[in-house]
Amino acid sequence: MTDPQKPHQRLDYQAAIDRPKLALPSGKRVAVFLVVNIERWDIDRAMPRQVLSAPQGASVIPDLPNWAWHEYGMRVGFWRLKAALDLHGIAPTLAINGAVPSAYPRVTQACRDAGWEFMVHGYHQIATHLVADQRAMIRDAIATLRQAGGHDPVGWLAPGLTQTLDTPDLLAEAGIKYCADWVVDDLPATLRTAHGPMLTMPYSVELNDIPIMMIQHHRAEELYDRTVAQFERLYEEAGDQGAKVMGLAVHPFISGVPHRIGWFERALTHIASRPGALFWQGRQIMDWYQRATA
């Protein structure tokens, strides 16, 4: 058995200025890859994130306040995000744990009914490195979400974008066509795997409300300011350089709270007002890119 490939062995370096100039349909300039992350946080584990630490810095299980912080997003925040998206007729990509459909069937069904793309977000919300049998986890998550979403999942986003060196091979083996963990470009790129090529998708670690709000601790309006600045620069560049893809990621327990939702709504309104913008799911971007580069 050969050793797994390192990232630089899977992905050829390609300078942005050397990439072919691609065109989106109808003269559009920027395809926005908007991802809503839906997760189940297990009360029997340490919480994936913390907004409130225990007194004396203790590590506690069960961690009720941080579990409840996330639970608010599933009960309330999700519906605010969905209303904002519905207002503009946007059916985004849903990064969803395999454990979500059984825990939150009401949310899962609402996403399916609205035509959202189900992108696999692991099975449990834990780092991939902590999974005992990664191959089985990937297959179980895909099977569960195929049934819950009503379509074959073709995309993957790991919890925290975590991958081992084996992950691309295991994803391709299971039928995944693109992954969003490799945030390396403003366009998709091609990864080598033991089971054929797989695309990267331009997700974002900076147009993402977890880093903006929970790690960098910016004020709520930073989501709007950063999103608009990113979009406008890509929009301008696309005029000469060809099509661009912009990733934007939000979570119900962060952007869906009352003091932040307005900034998300304003960002959507701004982008939607630009004639060269379109909101595409990951599978649509994948299909377009494969046709454009064939």
LUMKEPA-300691 format. One record per residue (C-alpha): x, y, z; residue number from 0. Coordinates in steps of 0.001 Angstrom, whole numbers, plus 524288, in hexadecimal, padded with zeros to 5 digits. Example, Ala and Ser with C-alpha at 12.3 -4.5 7.8 and 13.67 -1.06 7.14 Angstrom:
// LUMKEPA-300691
<u->8300C, v->7EE6C, w->81E78, n->0> $
<u->83566, v->7FBDC, w->81BE4, n->1> $
This chain:
// LUMKEPA-300691
<u->80000, v->80000, w->80000, n->0> $
<u->8056D, v->80D48, w->7FC38, n->1> $
<u->805D3, v->818A7, w->805A2, n->2> $
<u->7FADA, v->8229F, w->8041F, n->3> $
<u->7FE1D, v->82E81, w->7FC04, n->4> $
<u->80186, v->83B7F, w->80245, n->5> $
<u->7F962, v->84754, w->7FE40, n->6> $
<u->80389, v->84C71, w->7F4A7, n->7> $
<u->80393, v->83F1B, w->7EE0E, n->8> $
<u->7F4E2, v->83F1A, w->7EC4D, n->9> $
<u->7F355, v->84D17, w->7E7A7, n->10> $
<u->7FBEE, v->8533A, w->7DD2E, n->11> $
<u->7FFCF, v->8613C, w->7DF94, n->12> $
<u->7F948, v->86A69, w->7D606, n->13> $
<u->7FAFD, v->8791C, w->7D65D, n->14> $
<u->7EE2E, v->88083, w->7D598, n->15> $
<u->7F36F, v->888D2, w->7CA6C, n->16> $
<u->7F5E5, v->87C79, w->7C26A, n->17> $
<u->7E87E, v->87679, w->7C400, n->18> $
<u->7DF84, v->8762E, w->7B814, n->19> $
<u->7D569, v->88105, w->7B777, n->20> $
<u->7C82A, v->87AB3, w->7B9EE, n->21> $
<u->7BA9C, v->88026, w->7B759, n->22> $
<u->7AE53, v->87EA6, w->7BF68, n->23> $
<u->7A133, v->87E23, w->7B847, n->24> $
<u->799ED, v->88A77, w->7B457, n->25> $
<u->7A597, v->89343, w->7B6BA, n->26> $
<u->7A5F4, v->890C2, w->7C55E, n->27> $
<u->7B2AD, v->89381, w->7CC73, n->28> $
<u->7B27A, v->88D6A, w->7DA01, n->29> $
<u->7AC45, v->880B6, w->7DE76, n->30> $
<u->7A9BF, v->88156, w->7ED1E, n->31> $
<u->7AB5B, v->87430, w->7F3D8, n->32> $
<u->7A331, v->876BE, w->7FFF7, n->33> $
<u->7A3E0, v->86C11, w->80A41, n->34> $
<u->79B0C, v->86AAD, w->8161E, n->35> $
<u->7A12C, v->8619D, w->82025, n->36> $
<u->797A4, v->858F8, w->827AB, n->37> $
<u->79D1C, v->8507A, w->83282, n->38> $
<u->7997A, v->847E8, w->83DFA, n->39> $
<u->7A140, v->84A65, w->84A53, n->40> $
<u->7A1E6, v->83E6F, w->85322, n->41> $
<u->79FA1, v->841C9, w->86184, n->42> $
<u->7A7F5, v->835EE, w->86533, n->43> $
<u->7B414, v->83BA6, w->85EBE, n->44> $
<u->7BBF4, v->84809, w->8606D, n->45> $
<u->7B538, v->8529E, w->85875, n->46> $
<u->7BB1D, v->855C7, w->84B1D, n->47> $
<u->7BB8C, v->8644D, w->84E8C, n->48> $
<u->7B9F5, v->86C58, w->85ACB, n->49> $
<u->7B42D, v->879BE, w->85CAF, n->50> $
<u->7B48A, v->8787E, w->86B8E, n->51> $
<u->7BF33, v->8718A, w->87322, n->52> $
<u->7BCA1, v->86B48, w->8805C, n->53> $
<u->7C15A, v->87215, w->88CD2, n->54> $
<u->7CFA5, v->86F76, w->89002, n->55> $
<u->7D180, v->86B1A, w->881E1, n->56> $
<u->7CC48, v->85D9F, w->88504, n->57> $
<u->7C9B4, v->85424, w->879D7, n->58> $
<u->7BBEB, v->84F55, w->87C6C, n->59> $
<u->7B345, v->844BB, w->876A1, n->60> $
<u->7A7F6, v->846B2, w->87550, n->61> $
<u->7AA66, v->8549D, w->870A9, n->62> $
<u->79C82, v->8599B, w->87164, n->63> $
<u->79E4C, v->86839, w->86E76, n->64> $
<u->7A5EB, v->865E4, w->861F2, n->65> $
<u->79CE3, v->85AE0, w->85DB8, n->66> $
<u->79168, v->86422, w->85FC6, n->67> $
<u->7986C, v->86EE8, w->85821, n->68> $
<u->79887, v->86604, w->84C50, n->69> $
<u->78AEB, v->860A4, w->84EEA, n->70> $
<u->7856B, v->86E71, w->84DF9, n->71> $
<u->78A68, v->86ECD, w->84012, n->72> $
<u->7830A, v->86277, w->83C7D, n->73> $
<u->77676, v->866F4, w->842FA, n->74> $
<u->77687, v->8754B, w->83F2A, n->75> $
<u->7825F, v->87A07, w->8379A, n->76> $
<u->780D2, v->8708F, w->82C50, n->77> $
<u->77362, v->875D7, w->82925, n->78> $
<u->7787E, v->883CF, w->82892, n->79> $
<u->78324, v->87FC6, w->81F11, n->80> $
<u->77985, v->87839, w->816C8, n->81> $
<u->7700E, v->883BA, w->81640, n->82> $
<u->77B01, v->88C9F, w->8117E, n->83> $
<u->77ED1, v->882DE, w->806FB, n->84> $
<u->770BC, v->8806B, w->802EE, n->85> $
<u->76EAF, v->88F0A, w->80124, n->86> $
<u->778C0, v->88EF1, w->7F636, n->87> $
<u->7750B, v->88197, w->7F0CC, n->88> $
<u->78217, v->87BB9, w->7F4F1, n->89> $
<u->78324, v->86D0C, w->7F6DB, n->90> $
<u->790CF, v->86BB6, w->7FCA0, n->91> $
<u->799AB, v->86046, w->7FF3F, n->92> $
<u->7973C, v->859EB, w->80C67, n->93> $
<u->7A306, v->85475, w->813A6, n->94> $
<u->79C22, v->84A78, w->81C2E, n->95> $
<u->7A0C5, v->84020, w->825C8, n->96> $
<u->79BB5, v->83269, w->8239B, n->97> $
<u->79660, v->832FA, w->8317E, n->98> $
<u->78D97, v->83E9E, w->82E96, n->99> $
<u->781E0, v->83842, w->827A2, n->100> $
<u->77E5F, v->82FC4, w->83348, n->101> $
<u->780BC, v->83AB9, w->83D14, n->102> $
<u->77A57, v->845DF, w->83583, n->103> $
<u->770CC, v->84026, w->82B9E, n->104> $
<u->76910, v->84CEF, w->82AC9, n->105> $
<u->7750E, v->85492, w->8267F, n->106> $
<u->779A0, v->849D6, w->81D51, n->107> $
<u->76C6A, v->848E4, w->81697, n->108> $
<u->76B90, v->857A4, w->814F9, n->109> $
<u->778AE, v->85793, w->80DF7, n->110> $
<u->774AC, v->84C55, w->80546, n->111> $
<u->767A3, v->852A3, w->801ED, n->112> $
<u->76E94, v->85F4D, w->7FE4C, n->113> $
<u->777CB, v->8586A, w->7F4F1, n->114> $
<u->7845B, v->85A80, w->7FC7C, n->115> $
<u->79029, v->8525F, w->7F8AC, n->116> $
<u->79430, v->848CF, w->8035C, n->117> $
<u->7A303, v->8493A, w->804A3, n->118> $
<u->7A869, v->83F20, w->80E1E, n->119> $
<u->7AE38, v->8453C, w->81A79, n->120> $
<u->7B368, v->838CB, w->820B6, n->121> $
<u->7AA82, v->83078, w->82912, n->122> $
<u->7AD0C, v->83638, w->83681, n->123> $
<u->7B23E, v->843E6, w->838E6, n->124> $
<u->7BFF3, v->83F8F, w->83CA4, n->125> $
<u->7CD41, v->840F2, w->83650, n->126> $
<u->7CFD2, v->836D1, w->82BD7, n->127> $
<u->7DC6B, v->83310, w->832CC, n->128> $
<u->7D466, v->82DFE, w->83E5A, n->129> $
<u->7CC17, v->824C2, w->83623, n->130> $
<u->7CFE3, v->8168E, w->83875, n->131> $
<u->7CB56, v->81176, w->82B25, n->132> $
<u->7CB50, v->81C90, w->82162, n->133> $
<u->7C71E, v->81436, w->815CF, n->134> $
<u->7BB0F, v->80F2F, w->81D07, n->135> $
<u->7B7BA, v->81CC4, w->82205, n->136> $
<u->7B825, v->8227C, w->81454, n->137> $
<u->7AF9D, v->817CD, w->80EAA, n->138> $
<u->7A5C9, v->81871, w->819D9, n->139> $
<u->7A49E, v->82733, w->818C2, n->140> $
<u->7A299, v->826A3, w->80A10, n->141> $
<u->79849, v->81BF7, w->80B1A, n->142> $
<u->790D3, v->82328, w->815B9, n->143> $
<u->790E9, v->83018, w->80E90, n->144> $
<u->78D5D, v->829ED, w->80192, n->145> $
<u->780C2, v->8256C, w->807CC, n->146> $
<u->77E7A, v->831F8, w->80F5E, n->147> $
<u->78160, v->83B2D, w->80420, n->148> $
<u->77B15, v->8337C, w->7F92C, n->149> $
<u->786FD, v->83431, w->7F050, n->150> $
<u->794A2, v->82E7B, w->7EF50, n->151> $
<u->79DFB, v->8370D, w->7F72D, n->152> $
<u->7A9B5, v->83ACB, w->7EEE0, n->153> $
<u->7B02B, v->844BA, w->7F7EE, n->154> $
<u->7B7AB, v->843C7, w->804A9, n->155> $
<u->7BB62, v->84D8D, w->80F3F, n->156> $
<u->7C1BB, v->847A4, w->81B3D, n->157> $
<u->7BF24, v->84CE8, w->828F0, n->158> $
<u->7C917, v->857B2, w->82A86, n->159> $
<u->7CE3C, v->8548D, w->81CC7, n->160> $
<u->7D619, v->8497D, w->822EE, n->161> $
<u->7DC28, v->83F18, w->81A53, n->162> $
<u->7E673, v->834A5, w->81C16, n->163> $
<u->7EF99, v->83199, w->810D3, n->164> $
<u->7E6AA, v->82630, w->80D38, n->165> $
<u->7DA08, v->82DF2, w->80CCF, n->166> $
<u->7D9CA, v->831CD, w->7FE50, n->167> $
<u->7DBA2, v->8239A, w->7FA39, n->168> $
<u->7D0D4, v->81F04, w->8034E, n->169> $
<u->7C78F, v->829AF, w->7FEAC, n->170> $
<u->7C9BD, v->82699, w->7F052, n->171> $
<u->7C844, v->81822, w->7F316, n->172> $
<u->7BAE5, v->81AE3, w->7F901, n->173> $
<u->7B653, v->822E2, w->7ED57, n->174> $
<u->7B8D6, v->830CB, w->7F1FA, n->175> $
<u->7BB95, v->839C1, w->7E658, n->176> $
<u->7BFDD, v->8464C, w->7ED27, n->177> $
<u->7C49C, v->84A61, w->7FA7E, n->178> $
<u->7C4E6, v->857D8, w->800A2, n->179> $
<u->7CFDB, v->8558E, w->80A63, n->180> $
<u->7DAA6, v->85A64, w->80155, n->181> $
<u->7D90E, v->86928, w->8018E, n->182> $
<u->7E383, v->86C3A, w->7F774, n->183> $
<u->7DDA5, v->87405, w->7EC28, n->184> $
<u->7D293, v->87C68, w->7E6F6, n->185> $
<u->7CF0A, v->87179, w->7DD83, n->186> $
<u->7CDF4, v->862C5, w->7DF05, n->187> $
<u->7DA55, v->85AE3, w->7DD29, n->188> $
<u->7DD19, v->84C81, w->7DB0E, n->189> $
<u->7E251, v->84327, w->7E564, n->190> $
<u->7E8AB, v->8363A, w->7E23D, n->191> $
<u->7E341, v->82A99, w->7E99C, n->192> $
<u->7E512, v->81BF0, w->7E8D9, n->193> $
<u->7D769, v->81B33, w->7E2F1, n->194> $
<u->7D7FF, v->825E7, w->7D8C7, n->195> $
<u->7D78B, v->834B5, w->7D914, n->196> $
<u->7CF88, v->83C6E, w->7E2EC, n->197> $
<u->7CCFF, v->84B0D, w->7E2DE, n->198> $
<u->7CFAA, v->854DE, w->7ED76, n->199> $
<u->7C511, v->85F0A, w->7EFC4, n->200> $
<u->7C7FE, v->86D21, w->7F3D7, n->201> $
<u->7C2B2, v->86D0C, w->801B8, n->202> $
<u->7C7E0, v->87735, w->80B4D, n->203> $
<u->7CE6D, v->87797, w->8188A, n->204> $
<u->7CD5E, v->88673, w->8193A, n->205> $
<u->7BFE1, v->88909, w->8137D, n->206> $
<u->7BAFB, v->8801D, w->81E2A, n->207> $
<u->7B3D5, v->88475, w->82A4C, n->208> $
<u->7BB4A, v->87B50, w->83366, n->209> $
<u->7C88F, v->881CC, w->83135, n->210> $
<u->7C2AA, v->88F5B, w->82FD8, n->211> $
<u->7BA46, v->88F12, w->83C12, n->212> $
<u->7BEEA, v->8841B, w->844D7, n->213> $
<u->7CDA0, v->88412, w->84285, n->214> $
<u->7D0E8, v->891E5, w->83E24, n->215> $
<u->7C5F1, v->897EA, w->84658, n->216> $
<u->7C1DA, v->8A25A, w->83CAB, n->217> $
<u->7B589, v->8AA57, w->83DCE, n->218> $
<u->7A9AC, v->8A4F8, w->836AA, n->219> $
<u->7AAF6, v->8AE3F, w->82B19, n->220> $
<u->7B82A, v->8A846, w->8276B, n->221> $
<u->7B0DB, v->89D3E, w->8209B, n->222> $
<u->7AA70, v->8A73E, w->817B7, n->223> $
<u->7B69B, v->8AF88, w->815A7, n->224> $
<u->7BF60, v->8A405, w->81286, n->225> $
<u->7B572, v->89D39, w->809C3, n->226> $
<u->7B2ED, v->8A977, w->801BA, n->227> $
<u->7C173, v->8ACAD, w->800A5, n->228> $
<u->7C48F, v->89EE2, w->7FC01, n->229> $
<u->7B953, v->89E91, w->7F274, n->230> $
<u->7BC20, v->8ABDE, w->7EC80, n->231> $
<u->7CA89, v->8A8DB, w->7EA54, n->232> $
<u->7C779, v->89BDF, w->7E3D2, n->233> $
<u->7BCE0, v->8A281, w->7DBC3, n->234> $
<u->7C691, v->8AC95, w->7D6F5, n->235> $
<u->7D122, v->8A28F, w->7D3EA, n->236> $
<u->7C799, v->899E4, w->7CCA7, n->237> $
<u->7C59B, v->8A499, w->7C297, n->238> $
<u->7D348, v->8A227, w->7BD38, n->239> $
<u->7D736, v->894FA, w->7C2AF, n->240> $
<u->7CADA, v->88D18, w->7C0B5, n->241> $
<u->7C18B, v->88689, w->7CA17, n->242> $
<u->7C408, v->885D5, w->7D8BA, n->243> $
<u->7BE07, v->87D95, w->7E386, n->244> $
<u->7BBE6, v->8833C, w->7F11D, n->245> $
<u->7B9B5, v->87AB2, w->7FD09, n->246> $
<u->7B18C, v->87FAD, w->8086F, n->247> $
<u->7AE8B, v->87782, w->81480, n->248> $
<u->7A4D3, v->879D3, w->81F78, n->249> $
<u->79FC4, v->8725B, w->82B42, n->250> $
<u->79228, v->873D3, w->83143, n->251> $
<u->79737, v->8757E, w->83F26, n->252> $
<u->79FF9, v->880C7, w->83AED, n->253> $
<u->79A30, v->8883A, w->82F71, n->254> $
<u->78C42, v->88452, w->832C9, n->255> $
<u->78BD0, v->88BC1, w->83FB3, n->256> $
<u->7840E, v->89874, w->84084, n->257> $
<u->78FCB, v->8A18E, w->841A8, n->258> $
<u->7969D, v->89C01, w->8358A, n->259> $
<u->78C0E, v->89796, w->82C0C, n->260> $
<u->78A0C, v->8A54B, w->826B2, n->261> $
<u->79808, v->8A5EF, w->821CC, n->262> $
<u->79688, v->898F7, w->81AC9, n->263> $
<u->789E6, v->89DE7, w->814AD, n->264> $
<u->790B1, v->8AA59, w->81025, n->265> $
<u->79BE2, v->8A2A1, w->80A2B, n->266> $
<u->7926B, v->89A3E, w->80264, n->267> $
<u->78B08, v->8A634, w->7FDBE, n->268> $
<u->79793, v->8ACB5, w->7F933, n->269> $
<u->79C47, v->8A0E8, w->7F180, n->270> $
<u->78EEC, v->89E1F, w->7EBC1, n->271> $
<u->78E22, v->8AC29, w->7E6CC, n->272> $
<u->79A18, v->8AA72, w->7DE10, n->273> $
<u->79678, v->8A5DB, w->7D054, n->274> $
<u->7A292, v->89D62, w->7CECF, n->275> $
<u->7A04F, v->8954D, w->7DB07, n->276> $
<u->799FC, v->88814, w->7DC63, n->277> $
<u->79841, v->87EC5, w->7E7C1, n->278> $
<u->79BE4, v->870E3, w->7E422, n->279> $
<u->79C90, v->8644E, w->7EBB8, n->280> $
<u->7A937, v->85CBB, w->7EBEE, n->281> $
<u->7A415, v->85278, w->7E289, n->282> $
<u->7A057, v->85D31, w->7D8CE, n->283> $
<u->7ADDF, v->8634C, w->7D9B3, n->284> $
<u->7B3E2, v->855E0, w->7D7DA, n->285> $
<u->7ABC8, v->852FB, w->7CBBC, n->286> $
<u->7AEB9, v->86067, w->7C5E7, n->287> $
<u->7BD48, v->85F53, w->7C86C, n->288> $
<u->7BE51, v->851B8, w->7C2B0, n->289> $
<u->7B74D, v->8562C, w->7B65A, n->290> $
<u->7BF2F, v->862B0, w->7B56A, n->291> $
<u->7CC37, v->85BA9, w->7B67A, n->292> $
<u->7C8F6, v->84F7A, w->7AE95, n->293> $
